Amino acid sequence: MTATSRPTESEDNTVFASAASLAENVGFHGTPDRLAQIVSAGPRGAAALAGLAVFILVAIWFAFFVWIFLPRGAIG
């Protein structure tokens, strides 16, 4: 154990340490300028993934509408 890590006990009294107790398991190892450059770009990947998911959802809805609901005609 390092001085910064504190072991904890689980319900069955086994002692374990978090992987976050070691710096190499925690974060970005680079300069603060490089980290600021990455953060300034914003969450483009998350926005692209969300946009793709919404596009797929709308495409599936449209396909059901065109090929299932429209051919059945009006109800009532």
N, C-alpha and C positions, 0 to 999 in steps of 0.2 A: 504494500500500500504506500501511496505517496502521502505527503503531509496534507495535500489538498483533498484527497479522497477520503470519504468516511464510509466505512462498511455499515450496512444495515442488516437487520435480521428479518427473515421472512416468517410466515406463520409457523413453519416447521422448524424454526430456530437455526436454519442454515444461514451462514454469513455470506454475503455477496457484495461486490463492488460494481458500481455502474461503469459502463464503457465510456461514459462522458468524463470519467475521472482522468483520462489521458488526453492531452491536448491534441494528439494526432487523430483522435476519433471525433473531435468536436467540430472544428470549423475550418474556414478557409485559411490556407497558409500562403499569404501573399502580402503585398504592401497595402497600406490603407488607400493609396491612390488607385490601385487596381480594383479593390473592393468597391470604392466609390464609383468607378467607371462601370462596373457590372450592375450595381444597384440603380444607377442613373438611367440605364436602358429600360427599366421597368419590366413588368411581368408579361412580356410579349408571348412567351410560350404558353402560359396559362390562358391568356386571352384567345390565342389561336385554337387551343384545345377546346375551350368552351364554345367558341364559334363553330367549330367542326361538329361538336355534339348537338348544338341547336340546329344546324343545317341538316344533319342526319335525321333528327327527330321530325322536322318539318317535311323532309322528303318522304319519310315513312307515312306520315299523316296524309300527305297529298296522294301517295300511291293508294292507300286504303280508300280515300275519297273517290278517286277516279275509277279504280277497278272493282270496288265492292259496292259502295253506296250509290253512285250514279247509275250503274246498270240495273239496280233494283227498282229504280223509279220512286215516285212519291208514295208515301204511306198515308192511308186514311182515305 
